[in-house]
Amino acid sequence: MEELLHASAHMLSRMLEAATLVLLALGALMAITRLVAGALARRPANEVALDVWQGLSRWTMVGLEFLLAADLVSTVVSPSWDELGRLATIAAIRTVLGFFLGRDLEAARKIARENAEMAAAAGKDRP
């Protein structure tokens, strides 16, 4: 029974790691697509960069969540000090990235709102 539990946890962990790779690849592909589309549409570079950065940041955070889940599954079944250290490292990286990306995303949203308000105000000033 214990062998079945270990095998199941190992398989689930590998599936979550594979999902992480798919999510990161998908995020990168979407970022490249947005970058090319923005350049072809001749949108301002800072607007395109912000859009690409926000999208890629979200996919990176989701990927890190899956990676953390994969390591958690591995660690629950047979926790070694090496696996616990890896889990703690990934959790710390995810927490720090989450904090700073969340803060940066909020700042980006604020800038976007301000730009939209300025554009709306400029449109009202014109006859």
Stockholm file with secondary structure:
# STOCKHOLM 1.0

chainA/1-127         MEELLHASAHMLSRMLEAATLVLLALGALMAITRLVAGALARRPANEVALDVWQGLSRWTMVGLEFLLAADLVSTVVSPSWDELGRLATIAAIRTVLGFFLGRDLEAARKIARENAEMAAAAGKDRP
#=GR chainA/1-127 SS CHHHHHHHHHHHHHHHHHHHHHHHHHHHHHHHHHHHHHHHTTCCHHHHHHHHHHHHHHHHHHHHHHHHHHHHHHHHHSCCHHHHHHHHHHHHHHHHHHHHHHHHHHHHHHHHHHHHHHHHHHHHHCC
#=GC SS_cons         CHHHHHHHHHHHHHHHHHHHHHHHHHHHHHHHHHHHHHHHTTCCHHHHHHHHHHHHHHHHHHHHHHHHHHHHHHHHHSCCHHHHHHHHHHHHHHHHHHHHHHHHHHHHHHHHHHHHHHHHHHHHHCC
//
